[in-house]
Amino acid sequence: MFCLLCEAYLRWWQLQDSNQNTAPDDLIRYAKEWDFYRMFAIASLEQTAFLIGIFSFLWVGRPMTEKKRPDFILLLKALLLSSYGKLLLIPAVIWEHDYTPLCLRLIKMFVLTSNFQAIRVTLNVNRKLSLLAVLSGFLLENTMVYVLQRVEWDVGSDCAIYRSQDF
């Protein structure tokens, strides 16, 4: 939950930079607050799509001869814990500088690598299956980003593939 709040804050911060209006009207403050909730919903949808992509791939890709079913609850906990790298978004916002887009990409790479290791260790699978699972989750997440951008609901996603501008 805290990682999603960090991601929502980063997106909200990007949105706030795009329209600096300092009017003290309460209506404007409430609109900005609802923008934060919208960014949280978008981050939640993208995280859900990522997890659905991983679990779908692992469900379809598991061998039929396997007698023991994988513990997907344990895997969910491991994936959520391995996403701790998203906490690095806070210093990226605080220390805003020219390298922020690069930092965001490096943070994303760190989180994906941590997820790769979490799948490998939790399910005791080989590297190829773990890598394909993370890539399928990443692909579904980017598809969600693309769909949200097409309906013009998303602002400031951290997925760099479909991002039209860097801040």
Residue pairs with C-beta under 8 A, 6 or more apart in sequence:
2 87
3 80
3 83
3 84
3 86
3 87
4 40
4 43
4 44
4 47
5 40
6 86
6 87
6 89
6 90
7 39
7 43
7 86
7 89
7 158
8 36
8 39
8 40
8 42
8 43
9 36
9 39
9 89
9 90
9 93
10 89
10 92
10 93
10 156
10 158
11 39
11 42
11 43
11 155
11 156
11 157
11 158
12 32
12 35
12 36
12 39
13 93
14 155
14 156
14 167
15 35
15 39
15 155
15 156
16 32
17 167
18 155
21 28
38 153
39 155
39 156
42 148
42 153
42 154
42 157
45 144
45 148
46 141
46 144
46 145
46 148
46 157
46 159
47 83
47 141
49 137
49 140
49 141
49 143
49 144
50 137
50 138
50 140
50 141
51 76
51 79
51 137
52 137
52 140
53 136
53 137
53 138
53 139
53 140
53 141
54 79
54 115
54 119
54 133
54 134
54 136
54 137
55 72
55 75
55 76
56 136
56 140
57 132
57 133
57 136
57 137
58 70
58 72
58 75
58 119
58 123
58 129
58 133
61 129
61 132
61 133
62 70
70 123
71 122
74 122
75 118
75 119
75 122
75 123
78 118
78 119
78 121
78 122
79 115
79 118
79 119
81 118
82 111
82 114
82 115
82 117
82 118
83 111
83 114
83 115
84 114
85 107
85 110
85 111
85 114
86 107
86 111
88 103
88 107
88 110
89 104
89 107
89 158
92 100
92 103
92 104
92 107
100 166
100 167
101 160
101 166
101 167
104 158
104 160
105 160
107 158
108 158
108 159
108 160
112 134
112 138
115 134
115 137
116 130
116 131
116 134
117 130
119 125
119 129
119 130
119 133
119 134
120 126
120 127
120 130
123 130
141 159
142 159
142 161
142 162
145 154
145 157
145 159
145 161
145 162
146 162
148 154
148 157
149 157
149 162
149 164
156 167
157 163
